[in-house]
Amino acid sequence: MVKRHLPRPAELRELVRFRKPEPDARARRLRRALTIEDLRAIARRRTPAAAFDYTDGAAEGEVSLARARQAFQDVEFHPSILTDVSRVDPSTTVFGGPSALPFGIAPTGFTRLMQTEGEVAGAGAAGAAGIPFSLSTLGTTSIEDVRAANPHGRNWFQLYVLREREVSYDLVERAARAGFDTLLFTVDTPVAGARLRDQRNGFSIPPQLTARTVLDALPRPWWWWDFLTTPKLEFASLTATGGTVGELINSAFDPTLSWADLATVRGLWPGKLVVKGVQTTADAKELTDLGVDGIVLSNHGGRQLDRAPVPFHLLPEVVREVGAHTEVAIDTGIMNGADVVAALALGARFTLVGRAYLYGLMAGGRAGVDRAIAILADQVVRTMQLLQVSEVAELGPRHVTQLRRLAPYRVG
């Protein structure tokens, strides 16, 4: 028989642990977020549907995005044993410079639309974390203001080649003068992908006040207050405004982009030149032969050609072919620090996160971006410890198996 007795006051005191109340509602929200998916849920509640869907959505049936995320989930890790991992160093070097973590912030367009702090929040958070920040040609903060927000950190500029070539060339020169060290020359956007969520939402730049958007705004007054009481939302590097995203891209971008443009930009840019949007091994080899400093395997977050190759699936073959001669980075589908570790194990030098950062931004501005980075960093370190590796360089193919749901069907 179990002997029972009334609990003594001293025993109860040992069990009672009241958390100090947090008066800041934003801090309370972010503290409860333990994963990027948690930040996404907060972002969805706090952001109008059109702005949230612009971030969250992809092209056509969104097959590419779903496959990219599934590819990271279909990973089997193989941990080592009996290794001291009391101290783990997640830092690395990429494109000629250091990064405190093996991921950086990817370039994203219209960022102040998601939350008014926009790129300033992203650049400041990246600088504080010691990781690179990438500014898009379609950014809503100027090159110079990003530099001011991250004066001592690494800033990268993502370049779209525009119909007005001189505008693109001027951006390259401004980024160089501002001390940006890496140019991400993007090659996967000759025309806009069909982003059907945006079309269904009537999404435009800048957002328009219609009966539908007003109704959607009623439970989210804070977003509209920020939007209406802060500087006008406009592109920092382009003069064209007004219209859907597809209309803006198709009017400003040049579908005649060619290898000659790459050579021209190479001649203008004094820093590291990295080509973003590579989706075949053959193109990776040709770019490597031309002497680029790096490539980013990317299908643009699934926002351009739907059913495009999954970058994570391409990674091992591309690294085998060109990894000894150029640095290979990867984006698309990364939602967890374990995804980052898996990519590193299969040969990626670095990874870029876009939506994960934007979910944090929408959930809580600069503090939300800090939280997103902290969540990913904790997951990276913990995954490395559980794999029993203490440095990024120790990760290798022996630590990961890609479990493929899809395999090419060959006739004959």
C-alpha positions as CSV (number, residue, x, y, z in Angstrom):
1,M,0.0,0.0,0.0
2,V,1.2,3.5,-0.8
3,K,1.4,5.7,2.3
4,R,-0.3,9.1,1.9
5,H,0.0,12.3,3.8
6,L,-1.0,15.9,3.4
7,P,1.6,17.9,1.6
8,R,3.7,20.1,3.8
9,P,4.0,23.9,3.0
10,A,7.7,23.5,2.4
11,E,7.2,20.8,-0.1
12,L,4.6,22.9,-2.0
13,R,7.0,25.8,-2.1
14,E,9.6,23.7,-3.9
15,L,7.1,22.9,-6.6
16,V,5.7,26.3,-7.2
17,R,7.5,28.3,-9.9
18,F,5.7,31.4,-11.1
19,R,7.2,33.1,-14.1
20,K,7.7,36.8,-13.8
21,P,4.9,38.6,-15.8
22,E,6.0,40.0,-19.2
23,P,4.2,43.3,-19.8
24,D,5.3,43.5,-23.4
25,A,2.8,41.7,-25.7
26,R,5.3,41.4,-28.5
27,A,7.9,39.8,-26.2
28,R,5.3,37.4,-24.9
29,R,4.3,36.3,-28.4
30,L,7.9,35.8,-29.5
31,R,8.9,33.9,-26.4
32,R,6.2,31.4,-27.0
33,A,7.5,30.8,-30.5
34,L,9.8,27.7,-30.5
35,T,9.9,27.0,-34.2
36,I,9.7,28.9,-37.5
37,E,6.3,27.4,-38.0
38,D,5.2,29.1,-34.7
39,L,6.4,32.4,-36.1
40,R,4.5,31.7,-39.3
41,A,1.3,31.2,-37.3
42,I,1.8,34.5,-35.5
43,A,2.6,36.2,-38.7
44,R,-0.6,34.9,-40.3
45,R,-2.7,36.3,-37.5
46,R,-1.1,39.7,-37.6
47,T,-0.7,40.4,-41.3
48,P,-3.4,41.1,-43.9
49,A,-4.0,38.2,-46.2
50,A,-2.6,39.8,-49.4
51,A,0.8,40.6,-47.7
52,F,1.0,37.3,-45.9
53,D,0.2,35.3,-49.0
54,Y,2.7,37.2,-51.1
55,T,5.3,36.0,-48.6
56,D,4.0,32.5,-48.0
57,G,2.9,31.6,-51.5
58,A,4.6,30.4,-54.6
59,A,3.9,30.0,-58.3
60,E,1.1,28.0,-60.0
61,G,0.2,25.0,-57.8
62,E,3.1,25.7,-55.5
63,V,4.5,22.2,-56.2
64,S,8.1,23.3,-56.3
65,L,7.9,24.8,-52.8
66,A,6.1,21.8,-51.3
67,R,8.7,19.4,-52.9
68,A,11.6,21.6,-51.6
69,R,10.3,21.5,-48.0
70,Q,9.5,17.8,-48.3
71,A,13.0,17.1,-49.5
72,F,14.4,18.4,-46.2
73,Q,11.9,16.4,-44.2
74,D,12.9,13.3,-46.1
75,V,16.3,13.3,-44.5
76,E,17.8,10.5,-42.4
77,F,20.7,11.6,-40.1
78,H,23.5,9.2,-39.1
79,P,25.1,10.4,-35.9
80,S,28.5,9.5,-34.7
81,I,29.1,8.4,-31.1
82,L,31.5,9.0,-28.2
83,T,32.6,12.4,-29.3
84,D,33.0,15.4,-27.1
85,V,30.5,18.1,-28.2
86,S,30.5,20.2,-25.1
87,R,31.5,23.0,-27.4
88,V,30.2,23.4,-30.9
89,D,31.4,26.1,-33.4
90,P,28.7,26.8,-36.1
91,S,30.8,29.5,-37.8
92,T,32.0,29.2,-41.3
93,T,33.5,31.2,-44.2
94,V,31.7,32.0,-47.4
95,F,32.5,34.1,-50.5
96,G,35.7,35.4,-49.0
97,G,34.5,36.4,-45.5
98,P,33.3,35.0,-42.2
99,S,29.8,34.2,-40.9
100,A,29.0,33.3,-37.3
101,L,26.4,30.9,-38.5
102,P,26.1,28.7,-41.7
103,F,23.1,30.7,-43.0
104,G,22.4,34.2,-44.0
105,I,19.4,36.3,-44.9
106,A,18.2,35.9,-48.5
107,P,17.2,38.8,-50.7
108,T,13.5,39.5,-50.6
109,G,11.4,42.1,-52.5
110,F,8.8,44.5,-51.1
111,T,10.0,43.8,-47.6
112,R,8.5,46.8,-45.8
113,L,5.1,45.6,-47.1
114,M,5.3,42.6,-44.7
115,Q,6.2,44.9,-41.7
116,T,7.2,48.5,-41.8
117,E,10.7,48.0,-40.3
118,G,11.5,45.9,-43.4
119,E,15.1,45.6,-44.5
120,V,16.4,47.8,-41.7
121,A,15.2,45.1,-39.2
122,G,16.7,42.3,-41.3
123,A,20.1,44.1,-41.8
124,G,20.3,45.1,-38.1
125,A,19.5,41.6,-36.9
126,A,21.9,40.0,-39.3
127,G,24.7,42.4,-38.2
128,A,24.0,41.6,-34.5
129,A,24.1,37.8,-35.3
130,G,27.3,38.1,-37.4
131,I,25.7,36.7,-40.6
132,P,25.3,38.2,-44.1
133,F,22.3,40.2,-45.1
134,S,21.2,40.3,-48.8
135,L,19.3,43.3,-50.3
136,S,17.1,42.8,-53.3
137,T,16.9,45.1,-56.3
138,L,13.2,45.1,-55.4
139,G,14.0,46.1,-51.9
140,T,12.1,48.9,-50.1
141,T,15.2,50.3,-48.4
142,S,18.1,51.9,-50.2
143,I,21.6,50.5,-50.5
144,E,22.9,53.3,-48.3
145,D,20.3,52.8,-45.6
146,V,21.0,49.1,-45.4
147,R,24.7,49.9,-45.0
148,A,23.8,52.4,-42.2
149,A,21.7,49.7,-40.4
150,N,24.5,47.1,-40.7
151,P,27.7,49.3,-40.8
152,H,30.1,46.7,-39.6
153,G,28.6,43.5,-41.0
154,R,28.5,41.8,-44.3
155,N,26.0,43.1,-46.8
156,W,25.3,41.5,-50.2
157,F,23.4,42.9,-53.1
158,Q,21.1,40.9,-55.3
159,L,21.0,42.2,-58.9
160,Y,18.2,41.8,-61.4
161,V,19.2,43.1,-64.9
162,L,16.6,45.6,-66.0
163,R,15.6,46.8,-69.4
164,E,17.2,50.0,-68.6
165,R,20.7,48.6,-68.3
166,E,22.2,51.8,-66.9
167,V,19.9,51.6,-63.9
168,S,21.3,48.1,-63.1
169,Y,24.9,49.3,-63.6
170,D,24.3,52.2,-61.3
171,L,23.0,49.9,-58.6
172,V,26.2,47.8,-59.0
173,E,28.4,50.8,-58.5
174,R,26.4,52.1,-55.6
175,A,26.6,48.8,-53.8
176,A,30.4,48.7,-54.4
177,R,30.8,52.2,-53.0
178,A,28.7,51.3,-49.9
179,G,31.1,48.4,-49.1
180,F,28.8,45.5,-50.1
181,D,31.2,42.6,-50.6
182,T,29.2,40.1,-52.7
183,L,26.9,40.5,-55.7
184,L,24.2,37.9,-56.2
185,F,23.5,38.0,-60.0
186,T,20.1,36.4,-60.4
187,V,19.3,34.5,-63.5
188,D,15.9,32.7,-63.0
189,T,13.5,35.6,-63.6
190,P,13.3,36.5,-67.3
191,V,9.6,37.0,-66.7
192,A,7.3,36.8,-63.6
193,G,6.1,33.4,-62.4
194,A,2.3,33.0,-62.1
195,R,1.7,33.7,-58.4
196,L,-2.0,32.8,-58.2
197,R,-2.5,33.8,-54.6
198,D,-1.5,37.4,-55.5
199,Q,-3.9,37.4,-58.4
200,R,-6.8,36.1,-56.3
201,N,-6.1,38.6,-53.6
202,G,-5.9,41.5,-56.0
203,F,-2.4,42.1,-54.6
204,S,-0.6,45.2,-55.9
205,I,2.3,47.5,-55.1
206,P,1.4,49.7,-53.2
207,P,-1.6,47.9,-51.6
208,Q,-4.9,49.4,-52.5
209,L,-7.8,50.2,-50.1
210,T,-10.7,48.3,-51.4
211,A,-13.8,46.8,-49.7
212,R,-12.0,43.5,-49.4
213,T,-8.8,44.9,-47.9
214,V,-10.7,47.1,-45.5
215,L,-12.6,44.1,-44.2
216,D,-9.4,42.1,-43.9
217,A,-7.8,45.0,-42.0
218,L,-10.5,45.2,-39.3
219,P,-8.9,42.5,-37.1
220,R,-5.4,43.8,-37.9
221,P,-5.5,47.6,-37.2
222,W,-1.9,47.7,-36.1
223,W,-0.6,46.7,-39.5
224,W,-2.6,49.4,-41.3
225,W,-1.5,51.9,-38.6
226,D,2.1,51.1,-39.3
227,F,1.5,51.3,-43.0
228,L,-0.3,54.6,-43.0
229,T,1.9,56.4,-40.5
230,T,5.3,55.5,-41.8
231,P,7.2,56.6,-44.9
232,K,5.6,55.8,-48.2
233,L,6.0,52.2,-49.3
234,E,8.0,52.3,-52.6
235,F,11.0,50.7,-54.3
236,A,14.3,52.1,-53.2
237,S,16.0,51.2,-56.4
238,L,13.3,51.5,-59.0
239,T,11.0,54.3,-60.1
240,A,8.2,52.1,-61.4
241,T,5.3,51.6,-59.0
242,G,1.7,50.6,-59.3
243,G,0.3,47.3,-60.6
244,T,0.6,43.7,-59.7
245,V,3.9,42.1,-59.0
246,G,3.8,40.3,-62.3
247,E,3.2,43.5,-64.2
248,L,6.0,45.3,-62.4
249,I,8.5,42.5,-63.1
250,N,7.5,42.1,-66.7
251,S,7.7,45.8,-67.4
252,A,11.1,46.3,-65.6
253,F,13.0,43.1,-66.2
254,D,14.7,42.2,-69.4
255,P,13.9,38.7,-70.9
256,T,16.9,39.0,-73.3
257,L,19.3,38.6,-70.4
258,S,22.4,36.7,-71.6
259,W,25.8,35.4,-70.8
260,A,27.2,38.7,-72.2
261,D,25.4,40.5,-69.4
262,L,27.2,38.4,-66.9
263,A,30.5,39.4,-68.4
264,T,29.6,43.0,-68.3
265,V,28.6,42.9,-64.6
266,R,31.7,41.0,-63.8
267,G,33.7,43.9,-65.3
268,L,31.9,46.4,-63.1
269,W,31.9,44.6,-59.8
270,P,35.1,44.5,-57.7
271,G,33.9,42.0,-55.1
272,K,32.8,38.4,-55.1
273,L,30.4,37.5,-58.0
274,V,27.9,34.8,-57.2
275,V,25.2,33.5,-59.7
276,K,21.9,32.8,-58.0
277,G,19.2,30.7,-59.6
278,V,21.3,27.8,-60.9
279,Q,19.1,24.7,-61.6
280,T,21.2,22.3,-63.6
281,T,24.6,20.7,-63.2
282,A,25.6,21.7,-66.8
283,D,25.0,25.4,-66.0
284,A,26.9,25.0,-62.7
285,K,29.9,23.6,-64.7
286,E,29.8,26.4,-67.3
287,L,29.7,29.1,-64.7
288,T,32.5,27.5,-62.8
289,D,34.6,27.4,-66.0
290,L,33.9,31.1,-66.4
291,G,35.4,31.7,-63.0
292,V,32.5,32.9,-60.9
293,D,33.2,33.0,-57.2
294,G,30.1,30.9,-56.3
295,I,26.7,29.7,-57.3
296,V,23.4,29.5,-55.4
297,L,21.3,26.5,-56.2
298,S,17.8,28.0,-56.1
299,N,14.4,27.8,-57.8
300,H,13.5,31.2,-56.3
301,G,11.6,29.7,-53.5
302,G,9.2,28.0,-55.9
303,R,8.0,31.5,-57.0
304,Q,9.1,31.3,-60.7
305,L,8.9,28.0,-62.7
306,D,6.7,25.6,-60.8
307,R,7.9,21.9,-60.8
308,A,11.5,23.2,-61.2
309,P,14.3,21.0,-59.8
310,V,14.5,20.8,-56.0
311,P,17.8,22.5,-55.1
312,F,18.5,20.1,-52.2
313,H,18.2,17.1,-54.6
314,L,20.6,18.8,-57.0
315,L,23.2,19.6,-54.4
316,P,25.2,16.3,-54.1
317,E,25.7,16.0,-57.9
318,V,26.6,19.7,-58.3
319,V,29.1,19.6,-55.5
320,R,30.7,16.5,-57.0
321,E,31.2,18.2,-60.3
322,V,32.2,21.8,-59.2
323,G,32.6,21.9,-55.5
324,A,36.4,21.7,-55.7
325,H,36.5,24.8,-57.9
326,T,33.8,27.1,-56.6
327,E,31.6,27.6,-53.6
328,V,28.1,26.2,-53.7
329,A,25.3,27.7,-51.6
330,I,21.6,26.7,-51.5
331,D,18.2,28.1,-50.7
332,T,14.5,27.2,-51.0
333,G,12.5,25.3,-48.4
334,I,14.7,25.8,-45.4
335,M,12.5,26.0,-42.2
336,N,14.7,24.4,-39.6
337,G,18.3,24.5,-38.5
338,A,18.4,20.8,-39.2
339,D,17.7,21.6,-42.9
340,V,20.8,23.9,-42.8
341,V,22.9,21.1,-41.3
342,A,21.7,18.6,-43.9
343,A,22.7,20.9,-46.7
344,L,26.1,21.5,-45.2
345,A,26.6,17.7,-44.8
346,L,25.9,17.2,-48.5
347,G,28.5,19.8,-49.5
348,A,26.9,23.2,-49.4
349,R,29.2,25.9,-48.2
350,F,26.3,28.1,-47.1
351,T,22.5,28.4,-47.0
352,L,20.1,31.4,-47.4
353,V,16.8,31.7,-45.6
354,G,14.0,34.0,-47.0
355,R,10.5,33.1,-45.8
356,A,11.8,32.0,-42.3
357,Y,13.2,35.5,-41.8
358,L,10.1,37.2,-43.1
359,Y,7.8,35.2,-40.8
360,G,9.8,36.6,-37.9
361,L,9.6,40.1,-39.3
362,M,5.8,39.9,-39.7
363,A,5.5,38.3,-36.2
364,G,7.4,41.0,-34.4
365,G,9.6,43.4,-36.5
366,R,13.2,43.5,-35.6
367,A,12.6,41.5,-32.4
368,G,10.9,38.9,-34.6
369,V,13.9,38.6,-36.9
370,D,16.2,38.2,-33.9
371,R,13.9,35.4,-32.7
372,A,13.9,33.7,-36.1
373,I,17.7,33.8,-36.2
374,A,18.0,32.5,-32.7
375,I,15.6,29.6,-33.3
376,L,17.5,28.5,-36.4
377,A,20.9,28.9,-34.6
378,D,19.7,26.8,-31.6
379,Q,18.5,24.1,-34.0
380,V,21.8,24.1,-36.0
381,V,23.9,23.8,-32.8
382,R,21.7,21.1,-31.3
383,T,21.6,19.1,-34.5
384,M,25.4,19.3,-34.7
385,Q,25.7,18.1,-31.1
386,L,23.3,15.2,-31.7
387,L,25.3,14.2,-34.8
388,Q,28.3,14.6,-32.6
389,V,30.3,17.0,-34.7
390,S,31.9,20.1,-33.2
391,E,32.7,22.1,-36.3
392,V,30.9,22.7,-39.6
393,A,33.9,21.3,-41.5
394,E,33.4,17.9,-39.9
395,L,30.0,17.4,-41.5
396,G,30.0,15.1,-44.5
397,P,27.8,12.8,-46.7
398,R,28.2,10.1,-44.1
399,H,25.9,12.0,-41.8
400,V,22.9,12.3,-44.2
401,T,20.8,10.1,-46.5
402,Q,18.3,11.8,-48.8
403,L,15.2,9.6,-48.8
404,R,13.6,10.3,-52.2
405,R,9.9,10.1,-52.8
406,L,10.4,11.0,-56.5
407,A,12.8,9.3,-59.0
408,P,13.1,9.9,-62.7
409,Y,11.0,7.6,-64.9
410,R,13.2,6.3,-67.7
411,V,11.7,4.7,-70.8
412,G,13.7,1.9,-72.5
